[in-house]
Amino acid sequence: MTQEELDALIMSNETDLDVEKTPQKQSEEDAQKPQEEFTAGFIDPNNYKVEAGKKWPPPPPTDDHKVVHQLDDVTKDSEAKASEIFDQLDNISSSAEKIIKSSKEIKKYFEKHQQIFEKLSEKFPKIKSFSDSLEESKKISAILKNILDDANDCSDACMQAMDIMQFQDIHRQKIERVINVMRALAQYMNSLFEGKIDDSKRVSSAVYITGDTKEDMASEDDIEALIASFGKK
């Protein structure tokens, strides 16, 4: 018989017996500890509150904390973002190719003008406008060369970035492998602990059974002595 049952028995006889509260509180705490340890993995998400610095029990199994859900979200989001990055890199590479193509056409045009001004400067060395135009053509040709080099570097950098982004696909494959292993283990454990009787139809477990030793359990002698004390009063 537990202390709670003894209290109910005392109240039913309407006595003024003074019962100490400290042993009851301690015994209830002792009885609660193993129950908390047993139910640590079966937490009600609605009543669960996280205390600062508390490492156990773990977060409740809600959608925000389910590990496989989170890993699925990681693979899905990372794949979507990687696809967007590839699209932007492809746009940059296409723009660089257009710049290279246009610059080559402009370069051809200025090379022809440079040849013309070179001939005019040689034939009319005293005409300053020919020599000035020749120098300007050479400067523009040098600028176009720099533009072409920068555009080629940009295109090469885009290709290298695309190659580097392949790590995302490798990481996705690794995460998917972890997910598959976790799901296989979960299915194995569910199959291993599967019962023939539905859990909702099972009889609830007894708090104390024969052979248990608890401080808040009264022996038969204690019960008889308590009843005898009622008769004396």
C-alpha positions in Angstrom: 0.0 0.0 0.0 1.3 3.4 -1.0 1.4 6.6 1.2 -1.4 8.0 -0.9 -3.6 5.0 -0.1 -2.9 5.5 3.6 -3.9 9.1 3.4 -7.1 8.2 1.7 -7.8 5.6 4.5 -7.1 8.2 7.2 -9.4 10.8 5.6 -12.2 8.2 5.2 -12.2 7.7 9.0 -12.4 11.5 9.6 -9.6 11.4 12.2 -7.3 14.2 13.2 -4.2 12.1 12.7 -1.2 14.3 12.0 0.7 12.9 9.0 4.2 14.2 8.2 4.6 15.7 4.8 8.3 15.5 4.3 8.6 11.7 3.9 5.7 11.7 1.5 7.2 14.4 -0.6 10.6 12.6 -0.8 9.0 9.3 -1.6 6.9 10.8 -4.3 10.0 12.4 -5.8 11.8 9.1 -5.6 8.9 7.3 -7.3 8.7 10.0 -10.0 12.4 9.8 -11.0 12.3 6.4 -12.7 9.0 7.3 -14.3 10.5 10.4 -15.8 13.4 8.4 -17.1 11.1 5.9 -18.6 8.9 8.5 -20.3 11.9 10.6 -21.5 11.5 9.4 -25.0 7.7 9.8 -25.1 7.2 13.5 -24.4 4.0 15.3 -25.0 5.0 18.1 -27.4 2.1 20.4 -26.1 3.3 20.2 -22.5 7.0 20.2 -23.1 9.1 23.2 -22.0 12.8 23.6 -22.5 14.9 24.7 -19.6 18.1 26.7 -20.0 21.1 24.5 -19.9 19.1 21.2 -19.8 20.5 18.6 -22.1 17.9 15.9 -21.4 15.3 15.1 -22.4 15.8 15.9 -26.1 13.4 18.2 -28.1 9.9 16.8 -28.6 9.3 14.8 -31.9 7.4 17.6 -33.6 7.8 18.5 -37.3 10.3 21.2 -36.4 12.6 18.7 -34.6 12.3 15.5 -36.6 15.7 14.7 -37.9 14.8 13.1 -41.2 12.4 16.0 -42.0 15.2 18.5 -41.4 17.7 16.5 -43.5 15.1 16.3 -46.3 14.6 20.1 -46.1 18.4 20.6 -46.3 18.8 18.5 -49.4 15.7 20.1 -51.0 16.7 23.7 -50.2 20.4 23.2 -51.1 19.5 21.7 -54.4 17.1 24.5 -55.2 19.7 27.2 -54.2 22.4 25.4 -56.1 20.2 25.4 -59.2 19.7 29.1 -58.9 23.4 29.7 -58.5 24.1 27.6 -61.6 21.6 29.7 -63.5 23.2 33.0 -62.4 26.7 31.6 -63.3 25.4 30.6 -66.7 24.0 34.1 -67.3 27.3 35.7 -66.3 29.2 33.3 -68.6 26.8 34.1 -71.5 27.2 37.8 -71.0 31.0 37.4 -70.9 30.8 35.5 -74.2 28.8 38.3 -75.8 31.3 40.9 -74.6 34.1 38.9 -76.1 32.4 38.6 -79.4 31.5 42.3 -79.6 35.0 43.3 -78.5 36.5 41.3 -81.2 34.3 43.0 -83.8 35.3 46.4 -82.5 38.9 45.4 -82.4 38.9 44.5 -86.1 37.3 47.9 -86.9 40.0 49.8 -85.0 42.8 47.7 -86.4 41.7 48.7 -89.9 41.6 52.4 -88.9 44.9 52.1 -87.2 46.5 50.8 -90.4 45.0 53.7 -92.4 46.3 56.3 -89.9 49.7 54.6 -89.9 49.9 55.0 -93.7 48.6 58.6 -93.6 51.1 59.5 -90.9 53.9 58.1 -92.9 52.9 59.9 -96.0 51.9 63.2 -94.3 54.1 63.4 -91.2 53.5 67.1 -90.8 49.7 66.7 -90.4 49.2 66.4 -86.6 45.6 65.1 -86.8 46.8 61.9 -88.5 49.4 61.2 -85.8 46.9 62.1 -83.0 44.3 59.8 -84.5 46.9 57.0 -84.7 47.8 57.4 -81.1 44.1 57.3 -80.1 43.5 54.2 -82.1 46.5 52.5 -80.4 45.1 53.5 -76.9 41.6 52.2 -77.8 43.1 48.9 -79.1 44.9 48.5 -75.8 41.7 49.1 -73.9 39.8 46.6 -76.0 42.6 44.0 -75.4 42.1 44.6 -71.6 38.3 44.2 -72.0 38.8 40.9 -73.9 41.2 39.6 -71.2 38.8 40.5 -68.4 35.9 38.9 -70.2 37.9 35.7 -70.8 38.9 35.7 -67.1 35.2 36.1 -66.1 34.2 33.3 -68.4 36.9 31.0 -67.0 35.9 31.9 -63.4 32.3 31.0 -64.1 33.4 27.6 -65.4 35.6 27.0 -62.3 32.7 28.1 -60.0 30.4 25.6 -61.7 33.0 22.9 -61.1 33.4 23.8 -57.5 29.6 23.8 -57.0 29.7 20.0 -57.7 30.5 19.6 -54.0 26.8 20.3 -53.3 25.8 17.3 -55.3 28.3 15.1 -53.4 27.0 16.5 -50.0 23.4 15.8 -51.1 24.3 12.2 -51.9 26.0 11.8 -48.5 23.0 13.2 -46.7 20.6 11.0 -48.6 22.7 8.0 -47.7 22.5 8.9 -44.0 18.7 9.4 -44.4 18.4 5.9 -46.0 20.4 4.3 -43.2 18.4 6.1 -40.5 15.1 5.1 -42.1 16.2 1.5 -42.5 17.2 1.4 -38.8 13.9 3.0 -37.8 11.9 0.4 -39.8 14.0 -2.4 -38.3 13.4 -1.2 -34.8 9.7 -0.8 -35.4 9.5 -4.3 -36.8 11.6 -5.7 -34.0 9.4 -4.2 -31.2 6.1 -4.8 -33.0 3.5 -6.5 -31.0 0.3 -8.5 -31.8 -1.8 -6.3 -29.5 -2.5 -2.7 -30.3 -1.0 -0.3 -27.7 -4.4 1.4 -27.1 -5.8 -2.0 -26.0 -3.1 -2.9 -23.6 -3.6 -2.9 -19.9 -1.8 0.0 -18.1 1.4 -1.0 -16.2 1.3 -1.3 -12.4 3.3 1.4 -10.6 4.4 -1.2 -8.0 4.4 -5.0 -8.1 5.4 -7.7 -5.7 9.2 -7.6 -5.1 9.5 -3.8 -5.4 11.2 -2.0 -2.5 10.0 1.6 -2.1 10.2 3.7 1.0 6.7 5.0 0.6 5.2 1.5 0.6 3.6 0.4 3.9 4.0 -3.2 5.1 1.2 -5.3 6.5 2.5 -4.7 10.1 2.4 -1.0 9.5 -1.2 -1.2 8.3 -2.3 -3.3 11.3 -0.5 -0.9 13.7 -2.3 2.0 12.1 -5.7 0.4 12.4 -5.0 -0.5 16.0 -4.2 3.1 16.8 -7.6 4.1 15.5 -9.2 1.8 18.0 -7.3 3.2 20.9 -8.5 6.7 20.1 
